Amino acid sequence: MAVVVNSRLTIPDDELEWRFSPSGGPGGQHANRAHTRVEVTWDPAASLATASLSPSQRDRLLTNAPAAIRLIVDESRSQHRNRSVAEERLAERVRAAMAPPPKARRATKPSRGAKRRRLEAKRRTGKNKKLRQRPGLDD
């Protein structure tokens, strides 16, 4: 089964390396004998699937992703469920690595009206605080 990352990138199953082992922990005989722990590894640099990406997306993926993406899932008692969770997380991780960087924030200054409103609010607050004082404490 292939992992669908987005409309342009699908990782074929033959490029994924799957390993299964007992998950350990509590669970008695089932946990000791059933191979429910799932480990999936994908190497984006050696992948033929990345050829379908634009050059900028491919460069971003190879720059932001490690040499090989490796995930281990042993949350469920079912190997099938752990495998589907691993596929979802692999797709999320690849999507995050391919995401364009956020735009740089341009520094702005407050407008003249905003400065005036802020100073008026400060004056009002100061006046209210002055009214709360006991009489005769004027400087």
Backbone as JSON, one array per atom type, in Angstrom:
{
  "sequence": "MAVVVNSRLTIPDDELEWRFSPSGGPGGQHANRAHTRVEVTWDPAASLATASLSPSQRDRLLTNAPAAIRLIVDESRSQHRNRSVAEERLAERVRAAMAPPPKARRATKPSRGAKRRRLEAKRRTGKNKKLRQRPGLDD",
  "N": [[0.85, -1.18, 0.0], [0.66, 2.16, -0.88], [1.93, 5.3, 0.4], [0.18, 8.2, 0.59], [1.12, 11.42, 0.27], [0.57, 14.01, -0.71], [-1.26, 15.52, -3.46], [0.67, 15.43, -5.44], [2.73, 13.81, -4.58], [3.34, 10.52, -3.91], [4.4, 7.91, -1.99], [5.75, 4.95, -2.97], [5.17, 1.58, -1.86], [7.33, -0.16, -2.1], [9.55, 1.39, -1.63], [9.57, 1.82, 1.02], [10.76, 0.65, 4.11], [9.74, -1.82, 6.12], [9.51, -3.0, 9.45], [8.72, -5.36, 11.93], [8.05, -6.06, 15.33], [7.84, -7.49, 18.66], [5.93, -5.51, 20.9], [6.35, -5.19, 23.62], [6.14, -4.34, 27.15], [3.21, -4.28, 29.36], [0.73, -6.9, 29.03], [0.86, -9.56, 28.79], [0.83, -12.82, 27.33], [0.01, -12.13, 24.74], [1.34, -9.68, 24.21], [3.93, -10.56, 24.34], [4.22, -12.38, 22.26], [2.99, -11.49, 19.87], [3.75, -9.61, 17.01], [3.46, -6.53, 17.07], [4.56, -4.02, 17.17], [5.59, -1.42, 15.06], [7.96, -0.4, 12.7], [8.98, 1.97, 10.46], [10.94, 2.97, 7.69], [12.13, 5.47, 5.52], [13.97, 6.64, 2.8], [14.45, 9.68, 1.57], [16.33, 10.76, -0.22], [17.17, 8.72, -1.89], [14.9, 8.09, -3.15], [12.6, 7.4, -5.78], [10.16, 8.51, -5.97], [10.29, 11.17, -5.3], [10.99, 12.41, -7.6], [8.8, 13.35, -8.91], [8.25, 15.74, -7.8], [8.51, 19.36, -7.78], [11.61, 21.08, -8.53], [12.23, 22.92, -6.45], [10.61, 22.06, -4.32], [11.64, 19.49, -3.96], [14.31, 20.04, -3.22], [13.81, 21.45, -0.83], [12.63, 19.42, 0.68], [14.75, 17.55, 0.87], [16.55, 19.1, 2.25], [15.26, 19.79, 4.68], [14.42, 17.37, 5.76], [15.63, 14.48, 7.54], [18.41, 12.27, 6.65], [17.33, 9.71, 6.46], [14.01, 9.01, 7.07], [12.6, 7.83, 9.98], [10.22, 6.05, 11.73], [8.64, 4.9, 14.69], [6.04, 3.0, 15.93], [4.01, 1.92, 18.5], [1.54, 2.01, 19.74], [-0.95, 0.8, 19.66], [-2.67, -2.37, 20.12], [-2.88, -3.67, 17.85], [-1.3, -4.68, 14.9], [-2.01, -3.83, 12.37], [-3.38, -1.4, 12.86], [-1.28, 0.09, 14.04], [0.4, 0.2, 11.84], [-1.08, 1.78, 10.02], [-1.17, 4.17, 11.47], [1.55, 4.79, 11.47], [1.93, 5.25, 8.72], [0.32, 7.55, 8.39], [1.68, 9.38, 10.04], [4.17, 9.46, 8.8], [3.46, 10.64, 6.35], [2.6, 13.14, 7.34], [5.01, 14.13, 8.4], [6.61, 14.34, 6.12], [5.09, 16.17, 4.66], [5.37, 18.4, 6.35], [8.12, 18.85, 6.12], [8.26, 19.6, 3.48], [6.89, 21.97, 3.39], [6.64, 25.41, 2.56], [8.87, 27.97, 3.79], [7.79, 30.27, 6.37], [6.62, 33.6, 5.6], [8.83, 36.37, 5.99], [8.53, 38.65, 8.66], [7.6, 41.97, 8.26], [8.8, 44.82, 9.79], [6.78, 47.22, 11.38], [5.54, 50.52, 12.16], [3.63, 52.05, 14.78], [0.67, 53.9, 13.94], [0.06, 57.5, 13.79], [-2.43, 58.13, 14.9], [-2.88, 55.83, 16.45], [-0.86, 56.08, 18.35], [-1.71, 58.43, 19.6], [-4.22, 57.63, 20.68], [-3.33, 55.66, 22.47], [-1.83, 57.18, 24.31], [-3.85, 58.86, 25.29], [-5.48, 56.97, 26.58], [-3.72, 56.17, 28.57], [-3.57, 58.54, 30.02], [-6.22, 58.75, 30.92], [-6.37, 56.45, 32.57], [-4.46, 57.1, 34.5], [-5.72, 59.35, 35.6], [-8.02, 58.16, 36.73], [-6.8, 56.57, 38.69], [-5.7, 58.53, 40.25], [-7.98, 59.68, 41.33], [-8.75, 57.68, 43.09], [-7.07, 57.89, 45.24], [-6.43, 58.91, 48.69], [-7.68, 62.02, 49.88], [-5.59, 64.93, 49.98], [-3.06, 63.94, 49.47], [-1.61, 65.07, 47.5], [1.15, 65.94, 45.41]],
  "CA": [[0.0, 0.0, 0.0], [1.47, 3.37, -1.01], [1.62, 6.39, 1.32], [-0.16, 9.41, -0.16], [1.52, 12.61, 1.01], [-0.3, 15.05, -1.28], [-1.68, 15.16, -4.82], [1.82, 15.27, -6.33], [3.72, 12.88, -4.05], [2.91, 9.26, -3.32], [5.58, 7.08, -1.75], [5.4, 3.56, -3.21], [5.47, 0.68, -0.75], [8.63, -0.8, -2.26], [10.59, 2.3, -1.13], [9.46, 1.84, 2.47], [11.28, -0.53, 4.78], [8.89, -2.12, 7.28], [10.0, -4.02, 10.39], [7.74, -5.63, 12.97], [8.63, -6.74, 16.48], [6.93, -7.43, 19.81], [5.94, -4.15, 21.45], [6.8, -5.17, 25.01], [5.23, -3.74, 28.11], [2.2, -5.2, 29.89], [-0.15, -7.5, 28.04], [0.94, -11.01, 28.9], [1.27, -13.63, 26.2], [-0.21, -11.41, 23.48], [2.41, -8.7, 24.02], [5.21, -11.25, 24.2], [4.29, -13.19, 21.05], [2.5, -10.81, 18.67], [4.66, -8.57, 16.49], [2.58, -5.39, 16.8], [5.36, -2.79, 17.06], [5.88, -1.16, 13.65], [9.03, 0.55, 12.43], [9.05, 2.24, 9.02], [12.06, 3.83, 7.31], [12.09, 5.92, 4.13], [15.12, 7.47, 2.43], [13.99, 10.57, 0.5], [17.37, 11.05, -1.21], [17.25, 7.6, -2.83], [13.54, 7.79, -3.61], [12.18, 7.78, -7.13], [8.9, 9.24, -5.83], [10.56, 12.61, -5.2], [11.21, 12.95, -8.94], [7.56, 14.0, -9.35], [8.17, 17.06, -7.16], [9.24, 20.45, -8.43], [12.97, 21.14, -7.98], [12.28, 23.64, -5.18], [10.04, 21.18, -3.29], [12.58, 18.39, -3.72], [15.43, 20.6, -2.45], [13.31, 21.75, 0.51], [12.44, 18.13, 1.37], [16.05, 16.96, 1.18], [17.22, 19.96, 3.22], [14.57, 19.79, 5.96], [14.22, 16.01, 6.27], [16.9, 13.79, 7.78], [18.84, 11.38, 5.57], [16.3, 8.68, 6.38], [12.94, 9.26, 8.03], [12.32, 6.57, 10.68], [9.15, 6.17, 12.71], [8.32, 3.7, 15.46], [4.7, 3.13, 16.52], [3.55, 0.74, 19.22], [0.48, 2.51, 20.59], [-2.12, -0.06, 19.63], [-2.41, -3.81, 20.22], [-3.06, -4.21, 16.5], [-0.25, -4.32, 13.94], [-2.65, -3.11, 11.27], [-3.61, -0.02, 13.31], [0.02, 0.75, 14.18], [0.93, 0.45, 10.5], [-1.79, 2.93, 9.44], [-0.71, 5.36, 12.2], [2.9, 5.09, 10.98], [1.77, 5.85, 7.39], [-0.19, 8.92, 8.57], [2.75, 10.23, 10.61], [5.19, 9.64, 7.75], [2.93, 11.64, 5.42], [2.64, 14.45, 8.03], [6.39, 14.58, 8.53], [7.08, 14.73, 4.78], [4.39, 17.42, 4.34], [5.99, 19.48, 7.13], [9.44, 19.12, 5.55], [8.1, 20.23, 2.17], [6.16, 23.23, 3.52], [7.5, 26.58, 2.34], [9.11, 28.71, 5.03], [6.85, 31.4, 6.53], [7.12, 34.89, 5.13], [9.49, 37.17, 7.0], [7.69, 39.74, 9.13], [8.12, 43.31, 8.03], [8.59, 45.66, 10.95], [5.95, 48.4, 11.13], [5.45, 51.47, 13.28], [2.23, 52.43, 15.05], [0.26, 55.14, 13.28], [-0.04, 58.66, 14.66], [-3.68, 57.99, 15.63], [-2.72, 54.78, 17.45], [-0.05, 56.66, 19.43], [-2.56, 59.39, 20.32], [-5.2, 56.86, 21.46], [-2.63, 55.0, 23.57], [-1.49, 58.17, 25.32], [-5.1, 59.29, 25.94], [-5.89, 55.89, 27.48], [-2.83, 56.24, 29.73], [-3.97, 59.7, 30.83], [-7.48, 58.4, 31.6], [-6.05, 55.5, 33.63], [-3.78, 57.86, 35.55], [-6.73, 60.19, 36.26], [-8.83, 57.27, 37.57], [-5.99, 56.16, 39.84], [-5.55, 59.73, 41.09], [-9.25, 59.84, 42.06], [-8.86, 56.64, 44.12], [-6.19, 58.2, 46.38], [-7.04, 59.69, 49.76], [-7.47, 63.46, 49.68], [-4.49, 65.53, 50.69], [-1.78, 63.3, 49.16], [-1.06, 65.69, 46.28], [2.57, 66.3, 45.48]],
  "C": [[0.9, 1.24, 0.0], [1.0, 4.42, 0.0], [1.39, 7.65, 0.5], [0.16, 10.61, 0.72], [0.66, 13.79, 0.59], [-0.64, 14.63, -2.71], [-0.5, 14.89, -5.75], [2.8, 14.2, -5.87], [3.05, 11.69, -3.4], [4.15, 8.38, -3.19], [5.17, 5.62, -1.97], [5.88, 2.66, -2.07], [6.84, 0.02, -0.88], [9.79, 0.1, -1.84], [10.58, 2.39, 0.39], [10.01, 0.54, 3.04], [10.49, -0.73, 6.06], [9.56, -3.19, 8.13], [8.96, -4.14, 11.49], [8.41, -6.4, 14.09], [7.61, -6.69, 17.62], [7.05, -6.06, 20.47], [6.43, -4.1, 22.88], [5.78, -4.51, 25.91], [4.2, -4.74, 28.6], [1.33, -5.76, 28.79], [-0.05, -9.0, 28.0], [1.41, -11.67, 27.62], [1.1, -12.89, 24.87], [0.94, -10.45, 23.2], [3.74, -9.38, 23.78], [5.34, -11.97, 22.85], [3.9, -12.45, 19.78], [3.46, -9.68, 18.27], [3.82, -7.36, 16.08], [3.33, -4.08, 16.69], [5.8, -2.63, 15.6], [6.98, -0.11, 13.55], [9.11, 0.72, 10.91], [10.18, 3.23, 8.77], [11.91, 4.18, 5.84], [13.25, 6.86, 3.89], [14.71, 8.38, 1.28], [15.05, 10.82, -0.58], [17.44, 9.95, -2.27], [15.9, 7.29, -3.46], [13.3, 8.24, -5.04], [10.9, 8.59, -7.08], [9.14, 10.75, -5.8], [10.83, 13.23, -6.57], [9.97, 13.68, -9.45], [7.4, 15.38, -8.74], [8.88, 18.11, -8.0], [10.64, 20.52, -7.82], [13.04, 21.86, -6.63], [11.71, 22.79, -4.05], [11.0, 20.05, -2.94], [13.76, 18.87, -2.89], [15.02, 20.88, -1.02], [13.15, 20.47, 1.32], [13.78, 17.54, 1.78], [16.82, 17.79, 2.2], [16.6, 19.82, 4.6], [14.38, 18.41, 6.57], [15.58, 15.38, 6.55], [17.22, 12.85, 6.62], [17.83, 10.26, 5.37], [15.26, 8.99, 7.46], [12.54, 7.92, 8.63], [11.28, 6.84, 11.75], [8.92, 4.84, 13.4], [6.98, 3.94, 16.13], [4.37, 1.82, 17.22], [2.43, 1.12, 20.19], [-0.69, 1.54, 20.72], [-1.71, -1.52, 19.8], [-2.5, -4.46, 18.85], [-1.92, -3.73, 15.59], [-0.82, -3.48, 12.81], [-2.87, -1.64, 11.65], [-2.29, 0.74, 13.46], [0.62, 1.08, 12.81], [0.24, 1.66, 9.86], [-1.4, 4.22, 10.15], [0.68, 5.77, 11.71], [2.83, 5.73, 9.59], [1.3, 7.29, 7.5], [0.91, 9.84, 9.07], [3.87, 10.47, 9.61], [4.73, 10.71, 6.76], [2.97, 13.03, 6.06], [4.06, 14.99, 8.08], [6.95, 15.04, 7.19], [6.41, 16.04, 4.36], [5.03, 18.6, 5.08], [7.36, 19.84, 6.57], [9.35, 19.85, 4.22], [7.43, 21.6, 2.25], [7.11, 24.4, 3.28], [7.72, 27.33, 3.65], [8.14, 29.89, 5.14], [7.49, 32.69, 6.04], [7.75, 35.66, 6.28], [8.59, 38.34, 7.38], [8.37, 41.07, 8.84], [7.79, 44.17, 9.23], [7.77, 46.88, 10.56], [5.95, 49.28, 12.36], [3.99, 51.77, 13.53], [1.91, 53.77, 14.38], [0.16, 56.28, 14.3], [-1.31, 58.58, 15.52], [-3.58, 56.94, 16.73], [-1.9, 55.29, 18.63], [-0.9, 57.6, 20.28], [-3.56, 58.66, 21.22], [-4.55, 56.17, 22.66], [-2.31, 55.99, 24.68], [-2.73, 58.69, 26.04], [-5.59, 58.24, 26.93], [-5.02, 55.9, 28.73], [-3.2, 57.41, 30.64], [-5.24, 59.4, 31.61], [-7.21, 57.45, 32.77], [-5.38, 56.22, 34.8], [-4.76, 58.73, 36.33], [-7.59, 59.35, 37.19], [-8.06, 56.87, 38.82], [-5.81, 57.34, 40.81], [-6.81, 59.94, 41.93], [-9.4, 58.82, 43.18], [-8.02, 56.96, 45.35], [-6.96, 58.97, 47.44], [-6.77, 61.17, 49.51], [-6.27, 63.94, 50.5], [-3.15, 64.87, 50.43], [-1.17, 63.86, 47.9], [0.39, 66.06, 46.49], [2.77, 67.76, 45.3]]
}
